[in-house]
Amino acid sequence: MAINDIWINLPVKDLDKSAEFFNRIGISAFNGGDMVRLLVGDKQTVVMLFPESTFQRFTGNEISSTSQGTEVLLSIGAESKEDVDDLIGKVTEAGGTVYGKPSDQGWMYGAGFVDLDGHRWNVLYMDLSQAPQK
């Protein structure tokens, strides 16, 4: 058996507002009626946004409260420190929340934000040639 793709599924309160948020921050969001498809990065990783009721029906389980805890941290790569800063600025302008201000660790530069539904994201620029060797 070969596994060749992954789709990440997230519940959202308002598909249209979520699609607008992600388009404003530079992540392509395509509204498909009862879902929104995000294409992330050069490899076009797919993140599917579903109304909470649909997501709950798919999973057969209650939706975790993003105000009470974090079930998943989605990390996306950036090409430069400036790209990290640019994305974080767009997040703020689009109504998201920054939970981790840009931080430079030498070989890695990153920041964290929360989307409109409380899902946590990291955006990271990494220079692996400068990473600590163990």
PEVENGI-V704278 format. One record per residue. N is the residue number from 1. RES is the residue in three letters. PSI is psi in whole degrees, -180 to 180 (none if undefined). OMEGA is omega in degrees with one decimal (999 if undefined). D_LAST is the distance of its C-alpha to the last C-alpha in Angstrom with 2 decimals. Layout:
N&RES&PSI&OMEGA&D_LAST ; N&RES&PSI&OMEGA&D_LAST
//
This chain:
1&MET&131&177.3&34.59 ; 2&ALA&132&175.3&32.60 ; 3&ILE&125&-173.6&31.28 ; 4&ASN&-6&-179.1&31.29 ; 5&ASP&160&171.5&31.56 ; 6&ILE&138&172.5&30.73 ; 7&TRP&127&178.2&33.03 ; 8&ILE&130&-177.4&32.06 ; 9&ASN&133&180.0&35.18 ; 10&LEU&141&174.5&35.86 ; 11&PRO&143&177.0&39.09 ; 12&VAL&157&180.0&40.79 ; 13&LYS&-38&-174.5&43.98 ; 14&ASP&108&-177.4&45.39 ; 15&LEU&-45&-177.1&44.51 ; 16&ASP&-45&179.0&46.21 ; 17&LYS&-39&178.5&44.53 ; 18&SER&-44&178.2&41.09 ; 19&ALA&-44&178.8&41.76 ; 20&GLU&-44&179.3&42.94 ; 21&PHE&-52&-176.1&39.88 ; 22&PHE&-38&175.1&37.40 ; 23&ASN&-40&-179.6&39.59 ; 24&ARG&-29&-179.5&39.77 ; 25&ILE&0&174.5&36.00 ; 26&GLY&12&174.4&35.70 ; 27&ILE&120&-175.9&34.88 ; 28&SER&123&-179.9&37.73 ; 29&ALA&126&-178.5&39.71 ; 30&PHE&119&-178.5&42.56 ; 31&ASN&123&-179.6&45.13 ; 32&GLY&28&179.3&46.40 ; 33&GLY&-78&-178.5&49.03 ; 34&ASP&12&176.9&47.57 ; 35&MET&164&173.5&43.91 ; 36&VAL&134&179.1&41.78 ; 37&ARG&124&174.6&39.21 ; 38&LEU&137&173.7&36.29 ; 39&LEU&116&-171.7&34.59 ; 40&VAL&121&171.9&31.12 ; 41&GLY&179&-178.7&29.39 ; 42&ASP&-31&-179.7&29.86 ; 43&LYS&-3&176.4&29.33 ; 44&GLN&48&173.8&32.04 ; 45&THR&136&-175.4&30.44 ; 46&VAL&127&169.9&33.41 ; 47&VAL&123&-178.9&33.77 ; 48&MET&130&176.2&37.20 ; 49&LEU&128&-179.5&38.99 ; 50&PHE&148&171.5&41.80 ; 51&PRO&147&-177.2&44.39 ; 52&GLU&-41&-178.0&43.52 ; 53&SER&-39&178.1&46.49 ; 54&THR&-45&179.3&45.44 ; 55&PHE&-44&-179.3&41.82 ; 56&GLN&-39&177.8&43.14 ; 57&ARG&-42&179.0&45.51 ; 58&PHE&-44&-172.8&42.73 ; 59&THR&-21&-176.5&40.48 ; 60&GLY&28&-174.4&43.31 ; 61&ASN&159&175.8&41.52 ; 62&GLU&153&176.8&41.71 ; 63&ILE&133&178.1&39.61 ; 64&SER&144&177.0&36.97 ; 65&SER&116&179.9&37.84 ; 66&THR&-13&176.0&35.31 ; 67&SER&-14&-178.3&36.75 ; 68&GLN&-22&-177.6&35.81 ; 69&GLY&176&-179.5&32.29 ; 70&THR&121&178.6&29.75 ; 71&GLU&-33&-177.5&29.65 ; 72&VAL&148&173.7&27.43 ; 73&LEU&117&-179.2&25.36 ; 74&LEU&125&-178.5&25.85 ; 75&SER&134&179.1&23.34 ; 76&ILE&146&-177.5&24.51 ; 77&GLY&147&175.9&22.97 ; 78&ALA&157&-178.3&24.55 ; 79&GLU&-15&-178.3&24.81 ; 80&SER&167&175.0&24.68 ; 81&LYS&-37&179.1&24.60 ; 82&GLU&-36&177.7&28.38 ; 83&ASP&-37&176.0&28.53 ; 84&VAL&-50&-179.0&26.76 ; 85&ASP&-41&179.9&29.33 ; 86&ASP&-46&-179.8&32.15 ; 87&LEU&-42&179.8&31.46 ; 88&ILE&-38&175.1&31.26 ; 89&GLY&-42&179.1&34.57 ; 90&LYS&-38&178.9&36.13 ; 91&VAL&-47&179.9&35.07 ; 92&THR&-45&179.8&36.90 ; 93&GLU&-31&-177.1&39.91 ; 94&ALA&-1&176.3&40.10 ; 95&GLY&4&176.2&40.25 ; 96&GLY&178&-178.0&36.70 ; 97&THR&135&175.6&34.85 ; 98&VAL&121&177.6&31.64 ; 99&TYR&-18&177.9&29.71 ; 100&GLY&105&-179.7&26.60 ; 101&LYS&155&-179.8&27.47 ; 102&PRO&134&-176.3&25.37 ; 103&SER&136&-178.8&22.23 ; 104&ASP&119&177.4&19.99 ; 105&GLN&23&-179.7&16.32 ; 106&GLY&-75&-179.0&16.01 ; 107&TRP&-15&-179.4&14.31 ; 108&MET&136&179.5&16.12 ; 109&TYR&128&-177.5&19.77 ; 110&GLY&173&179.0&21.68 ; 111&ALA&165&179.8&24.63 ; 112&GLY&145&177.7&26.30 ; 113&PHE&162&178.1&29.89 ; 114&VAL&130&178.2&32.40 ; 115&ASP&-174&-175.3&34.98 ; 116&LEU&-21&-178.3&38.65 ; 117&ASP&10&175.8&38.20 ; 118&GLY&4&177.0&35.32 ; 119&HIS&135&-176.3&32.57 ; 120&ARG&136&-179.0&29.25 ; 121&TRP&145&168.4&27.39 ; 122&ASN&146&168.0&24.31 ; 123&VAL&126&-170.6&24.38 ; 124&LEU&137&166.4&21.13 ; 125&TYR&127&-179.3&20.47 ; 126&MET&132&172.1&16.95 ; 127&ASP&91&-174.1&16.01 ; 128&LEU&-20&176.6&13.00 ; 129&SER&-19&179.8&13.15 ; 130&GLN&1&-177.4&12.28 ; 131&ALA&145&177.9&9.46 ; 132&PRO&138&178.0&6.52 ; 133&GLN&136&179.3&3.80 ; 134&LYS&none&999&0.00
//
